[in-house]
Amino acid sequence: MSTPSMDAPHVVTTAQHDVDLTHARWRKSSYSGGANDCVEVAELGECAAVRDSKDISRGPLLFSTAAMRALVSGIANGSIIDR
């Protein structure tokens, strides 16, 4: 996997206690087709949370907004690829 260049500090954590997830509005990709086999994302102001829709008990990963933008941008422009 290649990593895009990062200009800003990026934080990713599994420490779910850093952010209040009580009122998180989880969204699934429209490409999931209603199946429960994808990831869900919630925007939480200063960060974004990502969780596995098949096993939400594991807790989400928390990304800074800059890290989430870099991840999505890298996937969209092909600089992050799975080999």
N, C-alpha and C positions, 0 to 999 in steps of 0.2 A: 504494500500500500504506500503510495507516495503522499506527502503532506504539502499543502499549499504554503506559500510564505505567509508569515503572520506578522503584521505590523503592531497589533495591540496585544496586551496580555490576555491569555485565554485560560479559563478555569473550567475544568470538568471534575465533578465529584459525585460520589454515590451517597454522600452524607445527606440523607433526606431531611434531617432536622434543621438544616440551614435555612430552609424556606417553608413557609406555611402552605401546605398543599390542600387544605380543607376546602377551599373554593376554586380549585383548579378546574378549568374547563378543558377536558381532554378531547382531542380531535384525532380522527383516523384519516388516512389518505382515502380519497374517493376511489383510488385504484384497488382498494382492499376488497371491493365487491360485497361488503357486508360480512365477510368472513372474520373470524376472530384470530387471525394469524398475521398480524402486522404490528408495527409500532404505533404508539399514540404520542402526541406532542401537546404540551400545555405551555402557553406563554405566561410568565410570572413576573412581569416588570423587568427587573435586572437580570433575569435568567430565563431559560427554557428548560422544561423537564421532558424527558423521553422515557417511555416505559414499554415493556413487552405486553401486548394486549392479551397474550395467552397466560401470563403469570404476573398479574399486577401486584401480588404479595411480595415479590422480590424488591419492589421499590424502584424509583426512577433514577436515571442519571441526570444530573443537573449541569447545564452548560451555561456559561456566560453568554449574553446575547451576541458578543463579538465572535465567540467560538462557534455558536450555532450558525451565524451568518457565513463564517469561513467554511464550515462543514457542508452546508447546503450549496454554497457557491462552488466549492471544489467538486462536489458530486455532479452538479449541473454542467460545469465546464470541462469535466473529464480529467481534472488533475488528481482526483482521488479515485483510484480504481482498485478493484479486488482482483488479485492474481492468484 
